Amino acid sequence: MATALETVKDYTGSEYKYGFTTPVEEERFPPGLDEDVVRRLSAIKREPAWLTEWRVAALRRWQTMTLPDWQKPTFPPIDFQAISYYAAPKQKERPKSLDEIDPEIRRTYDKLGIPIREQEILAGVAVDYVFDSVSVATTFKKKLEELGVVFCSISEAVQEHPELVRKYLGSVVPPGDNFFAALNSAVFSDGSFVYVPKGVRCPMELSTYFRINAAGTGQFERTLIIADEGSYVSYLEGCTAPMRDENQLHAAVVELVALDDAEIKYSTVQNWYPGDKDGKGGIYNFVTKRGACRGRRSKISWTQVETGSAITWKYPSCILQGDDSVGEFYSVAVTNNHQQADTGTKMIHIGKRTRSRIVSKGISAGRSDNTYRGLVRILKSAEGARNHTQCDSMLIGEHCGAHTVPYIEVHNRTARCEHEATTSKISEDQLFYCRQRGISEEDAVALIVNGFCREVMNELPMEFAVEARKLLGISLEGSVG
Amino acid sequence: MLAIKRTRRLDPDPAFAATFRALAPRLPGSADAALARVRAEGFERFAALGIPTRRDEAWKFTDVARIANRPMRPAAPVELPLERVLPYLLGGPRARRLVFVDGRLQPQWSHTGGLPEGVIVESLARAAETRPVALAEALAGLDDGRSFTALNAAFADSGAWIELPAGVVLDAPLQLLFVATGGEPPVMSHPRCILRLGDGASLSLLETHVGLGEGAALGNAVLQLALGPGARLEHDRLELLGPASALLAKLDGSLAAGARYRQTTVVLGGALVRNEHEVRIDGPGVECLLSGVAVPSRGEEADTFVRIHHRAGGSHSDQFFKSVVEAGGHNAFAGKIIVHKGAQKTNAYQKNDNLLLSDDSEVDTKPELEIYADDVKCSHGATCGELDAAALFYLRARGIGAETARALLIHAFAAEVIGRLGDPTARALAEQRLLARLGGGLDPALAASVIGEAA
């Protein structure tokens, strides 16, 4: 058995391969946060007055708030005044076409395996790239425009679709929702904006790639997706960051709104730098993600594969307001070395016959801690609501921890809730069975881990599923010993 | 209200301090300096900890301050006729028992004769005289950061000291019966029981909390268990309280290698009944089985809080809790299995099933796992729903009336736990109370056949 697990270490012996930095000239604010910083940021982005005031109000709210302390991960106090709240690749103007993008940035994305051009043509995925804090390119815009789909950076949306932004921004995650949401509301620099008009089925997957490049910065992006009546959109996000000894903060807010009969599928492969094997450095991924199923028969589905970050702390949630609306959450969280993850979901059932499904797979290795924390709340109005939750944990090695903290609150008698959870290790029988059939130990472990996560992987769009499977293996590097 | 929501602790009502000052000289063992000091320290600790609010994670689901943070009085002696207590004298003719009414021992109904040599069964007041140092140590020895435990250390008035030396098997059950009469202001009592079983000793314990009448009362009980290697304890608990009385019961247990602890708790009545369990498994081969059922209705709240620490590997724990919630009742369950580092080969299970029968009722459940060892098998499950329509239809199709069918199904659901009560008299009483609650003209013979199958 020991040898089997050692093999995991050997074969995944590669280091974090996205840990390079890109030497681009950048423009940034000195560290610190006050009203002046927020106003300057807003001015740079030429935002309307209402948004500036919205930000300032969020900042004031944030200043009265304290960091929560109920979470499982522990981390040294964060000095919010030591962070620079704006860093952007220097550029005179926004590139008019993809060819005008800074070649260094182009090379970065090539190294990450997403050649902008190629992806555009071959995969047919429309991608928005967010480099540090600003969006650098949005591909496939024209094609989408023909259908009336708006896919652009949120800064652009503020200029071009102010009525939509004003109507929906903060309507799902209000600025005062929590400490990090308030911070984000005050200083968010960019992010993606999607609007899918009535009855339109978005013909391609929309995707955002997030990259933290600059040192001493945080990334505070804001994503807003609105699916109008009867529309459908599938959205992917991926992220990487350079290897650094310091911890960098990533505090994003994602808001989804689905109106009548609309469906949003949101997939994440999160591979921020996790820190080195002694737990030095890495990203603090403190993100608020929430979707509102406002309309009848609307559906929001979250799928996440979380392999990166020193600390992952987020709960992509669904507010099931419309009758017959559906919320789904599929998650694989892998932690190794000194990583900590505290993730899960909230399903708030308000409308009649609302349904939710939660499948969470946690894999802990090394000295990491992996927590599933979730809430299923069924309000009195949620006649006939239904929930099924399954959380499985796998432990690799004896120094890691796996924890499950589900909350189930039911106020309606016709509701049915089921929750099950298991904890286990890679079974020796399964390994032996594979070995006996000539499968090498390393492949056997990969096979078993992938099998354990299959239910979630199946939910990922094809291109992502391939990447996610590879990531799983790499993340378990050095997991035994 | 806003202030309550925001703080995790409230300052205790000033009446507590006044009552403590007045009562301290009359509490058991007040003449002993060490005991008096432990009590004073307990009270200080309580005042410092304050009363938890729902902002306190451990009390997230129930608002205890509503019931426990108000002026209360210690009990005055009450004369009760035997027939009021008679239905609660359990364990059969050979049972030994200690009966307390509002925190006072009732010697006329208590007897502990014929104990084997070396066995100690005495009331707390008696223990305060015979072994003040040991009692002071026991009171001071449990500081779990819980304000009601500290409050109990300060006020401990009733309860028992029970000790079985190695190898002793007590052939007849031992009953601890706590009766609350209640009144206004509410009457409080603070039972503290210390139970120690030596190597291989065996005991069957019946713990009964009963509320008589409509008056308000608060029982704040603490039970400290220590089971030596290979010791066995069967623990049946019936909590049958009045609509205005509350019970906060804390169990702190440590189980040595090979010990076997089985507990079954049945909660039928009480404005707020909170059962807290903190059990440490300190060796291999331990079996710890906790089960319970609560049937809160008409604004009643039942709250079960469990922490099982697997500090050594190779042991087995099982939690099995159910609730039937109707007519504005509220049931909460927060159970946690903690497998400590190195506790390999642990098997731990947890199950919480809830039957929700009306729209003004509420069920909250939080089954938690916290695991730091890889070679373990741990799982939990929780369900919540109403009666199965197909099962109801099945019974109706066979000519059983709607009310009876409903009662039969609910009864069968609860019977799975009631059937686990080890003592037949306790089972019969629980059964009778459950049927009274369900109404619906359920034939006791029919019910009994179901119970028979479940058991």
Interface residues (C-beta under 8 A of the other chain):
Chain A: W70 K380 S393 L395 I396 G397 E398 H399 C400 G401 A402 H403 T404 V405 P406 Y407 I408 E409 V410 H411 N412 R413 T414 A415 R416 C417 E418 H419 E420 A421 T422 T423 S424 K425
Chain B: E57 K341 G342 Q344 N354 L356 L357 S358 D359 S361 E362 V363 D364 T365 K366 P367 E368 L369 E370 I371 Y372 A373 D374 D375 V376 K377 C378 S379 H380 G381 A382 T383 C384 G385 E386
